[in-house]
Each structure stands twice: as structure tokens, then as C-alpha cells.
Amino acid sequence: MAAPIPEEDSLAGLEERIRRTVELVNALRAERDAAVAALSEVQQLRRENEDLRGERKQVRTRIQKLLGQMDLLSGS
């Protein structure tokens, strides 16, 4: 017949499992916070990229107009 488990041992085991669970939850929260921060940075970079593409398109259009005007000058 197996000897009964002392109450202190079962409480110590429970305390250890709770401590490990708390550590795991804290680690997961830290990972989540880092992922949220990274996502925010990616979204900001995406917006900046879109803005730069728009500016590049405007510059290209203006240069094409200027080149067209220069062609008119050299043609006359």
C-alpha cells in the first residue's frame, strides 16, 4: 500500500506549478507587448512608404510637364 502524500508536499507542488504559470503568463505578456509594438512600427513604416510613393508620383508628373515644356521651346 502506498504511503499517503504529506500535505506539505502537495502544497509545495501546487505552489511550484502556480509560480511557473505566473512566469509563463508574464513571459507571454511581454512577447505580446513586443509584437504589438513591432506591428505598430510596421504600420507606421507602411504609411510613410505610401506617402513617399505619392510624393514620388507627384515629382514624376511635374518633371514630365517640365520636359514637355522644354520640348516645346526647342521645337519652336
Secondary structure in CASP SS format (residue, H / E / C, confidence):
PFRMAT SS
TARGET T0000
AUTHOR 0000-0000-0000
METHOD secondary structure of the structure
MODEL  1
M C 1.00
A C 1.00
A C 1.00
P C 1.00
I C 1.00
P C 1.00
E H 1.00
E H 1.00
D H 1.00
S H 1.00
L H 1.00
A H 1.00
G H 1.00
L H 1.00
E H 1.00
E H 1.00
R H 1.00
I H 1.00
R H 1.00
R H 1.00
T H 1.00
V H 1.00
E H 1.00
L H 1.00
V H 1.00
N H 1.00
A H 1.00
L H 1.00
R H 1.00
A H 1.00
E H 1.00
R H 1.00
D H 1.00
A H 1.00
A H 1.00
V H 1.00
A H 1.00
A H 1.00
L H 1.00
S H 1.00
E H 1.00
V H 1.00
Q H 1.00
Q H 1.00
L H 1.00
R H 1.00
R H 1.00
E H 1.00
N H 1.00
E H 1.00
D H 1.00
L H 1.00
R H 1.00
G H 1.00
E H 1.00
R H 1.00
K H 1.00
Q H 1.00
V H 1.00
R H 1.00
T H 1.00
R H 1.00
I H 1.00
Q H 1.00
K H 1.00
L H 1.00
L H 1.00
G H 1.00
Q H 1.00
M H 1.00
D H 1.00
L H 1.00
L H 1.00
S H 1.00
G H 1.00
S C 1.00
END
